[in-house]
Amino acid sequence: MNQKKSVKERILDTSSRLFYHQGFNSTGINQIIAEADIAIGSLYKHYQSKNDLLYHYLEQQEIEYFENLNDYLKEEKQPLKKLLKLVDYRTKLQTEASYSGCHFIKINAEIGRTDAKIEQFIVAHKQRQSDYIDEIVAEISAEQKLSIERNILGNMIFLMIEGAVVSASIHGNSKDLNEVKKAIAQLF
């Protein structure tokens, strides 16, 4: 199977798995090279550094997140149901990953503000997630009067979901994500 993938894909797939499951700082270049079954020169031919590889890992995760989210929600036309289904999507991601948490939150917790490019990417990703929720809340507000200012409501929902994702990784279950879904339903 590895032979069918390009060297660059094997490097990124291997590092993605390792960064997510054992952490960026706990993953060494030598381990990536060994598990991807490549030469060290191949790694540096495609990625300038471990941090460059991390950036591409996050970039890949963002692409997959939004492509899969759009696909998951594409059939849902009713905005409130779309918002509730977005919570289902986040629950699905956590369940499939055995409640291992959010790729971006984990990396942020690990490297913090030590790499400005990574930090900016994480901030931009979370802003994009927040904007996505804001757009759905705007669709809902076009259909009904909101009891809370639209921007505040969108931010509140984003923060509830993010907190529930962290809670899911701590407790190893989706209980709080389910509670967020109930809370959202009651807000509207």
C-alpha distance (Angstrom), angle and dihedral (degrees) to the residues before:
residue distance angle dihedral
M1 . . .
N2 3.83 . .
Q3 3.80 89.6 .
K4 3.82 90.9 62.6
K5 3.81 92.5 56.2
S6 3.76 122.3 75.7
V7 3.79 118.6 -110.6
K8 3.80 90.0 -109.5
E9 3.83 91.2 52.8
R10 3.82 91.7 48.1
I11 3.80 90.9 51.2
L12 3.80 92.9 48.9
D13 3.82 94.6 43.0
T14 3.80 92.0 48.9
S15 3.79 95.3 45.1
S16 3.82 91.0 45.2
R17 3.78 91.6 55.2
L18 3.79 93.0 45.0
F19 3.81 96.8 43.4
Y20 3.79 91.1 49.8
H21 3.79 99.4 43.9
Q22 3.78 104.4 32.7
G23 3.80 102.2 19.0
F24 3.77 136.8 -106.7
N25 3.80 96.2 -93.4
S26 3.81 92.6 46.5
T27 3.79 92.8 52.0
G28 3.76 115.9 85.2
I29 3.77 128.5 -159.2
N30 3.82 89.8 -120.3
Q31 3.80 90.9 56.5
I32 3.81 91.4 50.3
I33 3.81 90.5 49.2
A34 3.81 92.9 48.3
E35 3.81 96.0 45.5
A36 3.81 94.2 43.1
D37 3.82 87.7 47.9
I38 3.80 94.3 -131.9
A39 3.78 138.8 127.5
I40 3.81 119.0 -100.7
G41 3.81 90.0 -116.4
S42 3.80 89.7 58.3
L43 3.77 91.2 57.6
Y44 3.78 93.7 50.9
K45 3.79 91.3 43.5
H46 3.83 88.4 64.1
Y47 3.82 102.6 28.1
Q48 3.80 126.3 33.8
S49 3.80 95.3 -150.2
K50 3.78 144.2 -12.1
N51 3.81 88.6 -91.4
D52 3.81 90.1 52.0
L53 3.80 87.8 52.9
L54 3.82 89.0 49.1
Y55 3.79 90.6 52.5
H56 3.82 91.2 52.4
Y57 3.80 89.9 46.9
L58 3.81 90.2 55.2
E59 3.79 91.0 43.9
Q60 3.81 90.0 53.8
Q61 3.80 91.3 47.3
E62 3.80 91.4 52.1
I63 3.80 92.6 50.0
E64 3.80 91.7 48.8
Y65 3.81 92.7 44.7
F66 3.80 95.9 54.7
E67 3.81 96.6 36.8
N68 3.79 90.7 51.6
L69 3.81 92.6 42.6
N70 3.80 92.2 51.7
D71 3.79 90.1 47.9
Y72 3.83 91.1 47.8
L73 3.81 92.4 51.6
K74 3.81 100.7 35.0
E75 3.81 96.2 101.5
E76 3.80 95.0 47.3
K77 3.79 112.3 92.7
Q78 3.81 101.1 166.8
P79 3.85 107.2 87.8
L80 3.81 98.9 -143.3
K81 3.79 91.5 48.9
K82 3.81 88.1 47.5
L83 3.81 90.3 54.3
L84 3.79 91.9 48.4
K85 3.79 89.7 47.4
L86 3.82 89.1 52.3
V87 3.81 87.0 61.3
D88 3.82 88.0 49.1
Y89 3.81 88.0 53.6
R90 3.80 92.0 52.7
T91 3.81 88.9 46.9
K92 3.80 90.2 50.4
L93 3.81 91.1 51.4
Q94 3.79 91.8 51.2
T95 3.78 94.0 45.0
E96 3.81 92.4 49.6
A97 3.82 90.2 48.9
S98 3.82 92.6 49.0
Y99 3.82 88.6 -111.9
S100 3.78 93.5 -61.7
G101 3.81 93.3 149.2
C102 3.78 137.0 -123.2
H103 3.81 117.8 -35.9
F104 3.80 91.6 -136.9
I105 3.79 97.8 45.3
K106 3.80 90.3 49.1
I107 3.80 94.0 51.2
N108 3.80 91.7 44.6
A109 3.81 90.0 52.1
E110 3.79 90.6 48.9
I111 3.78 103.8 45.5
G112 3.79 101.6 16.7
R113 3.76 112.2 -179.5
T114 3.79 97.9 -20.0
D115 3.81 93.5 109.5
A116 3.82 115.7 42.1
K117 3.81 94.1 -162.2
I118 3.81 92.6 53.0
E119 3.80 91.6 43.1
Q120 3.80 91.9 51.8
F121 3.78 91.5 48.0
I122 3.81 92.4 51.6
V123 3.81 91.8 47.2
A124 3.82 90.6 48.6
H125 3.81 91.5 48.4
K126 3.79 92.9 51.6
Q127 3.80 89.7 46.1
R128 3.79 89.3 52.3
Q129 3.81 89.7 52.1
S130 3.81 89.8 49.2
D131 3.81 91.7 48.0
Y132 3.81 89.7 51.0
I133 3.81 90.0 56.1
D134 3.82 90.7 44.8
E135 3.80 89.7 55.7
I136 3.79 91.6 53.6
V137 3.80 91.4 46.6
A138 3.82 88.1 51.0
E139 3.82 88.8 53.8
I140 3.80 89.6 50.8
S141 3.82 91.6 48.8
A142 3.80 89.5 54.4
E143 3.81 87.6 60.3
Q144 3.79 101.3 39.0
K145 3.78 142.7 14.3
L146 3.79 112.8 -97.8
S147 3.79 122.4 -136.3
I148 3.81 91.1 -147.5
E149 3.80 128.7 45.5
R150 3.81 107.8 -85.2
N151 3.83 97.2 -122.1
I152 3.79 92.6 47.2
L153 3.78 91.1 47.9
G154 3.81 93.1 50.0
N155 3.80 91.7 49.1
M156 3.80 91.7 46.4
I157 3.81 91.6 52.5
F158 3.81 91.4 47.3
L159 3.81 91.2 51.3
M160 3.81 92.7 46.5
I161 3.80 91.0 52.5
E162 3.80 93.5 46.1
G163 3.80 91.2 48.4
A164 3.79 91.2 48.6
V165 3.82 90.4 51.6
V166 3.82 89.5 53.9
S167 3.80 89.8 46.2
A168 3.81 90.7 50.1
S169 3.79 90.2 55.3
I170 3.81 91.6 47.8
H171 3.81 96.9 46.1
G172 3.80 98.6 30.8
N173 3.78 94.7 -127.7
S174 3.80 142.3 83.9
K175 3.81 97.1 -121.4
D176 3.81 94.7 116.6
L177 3.81 92.7 44.9
N178 3.80 87.5 54.7
E179 3.81 89.2 49.3
V180 3.82 90.2 51.6
K181 3.77 89.2 53.4
K182 3.83 90.4 52.8
A183 3.82 90.8 47.1
I184 3.80 91.9 51.3
A185 3.79 91.3 50.0
Q186 3.82 89.4 52.6
L187 3.83 92.7 48.5
F188 3.80 89.5 63.2
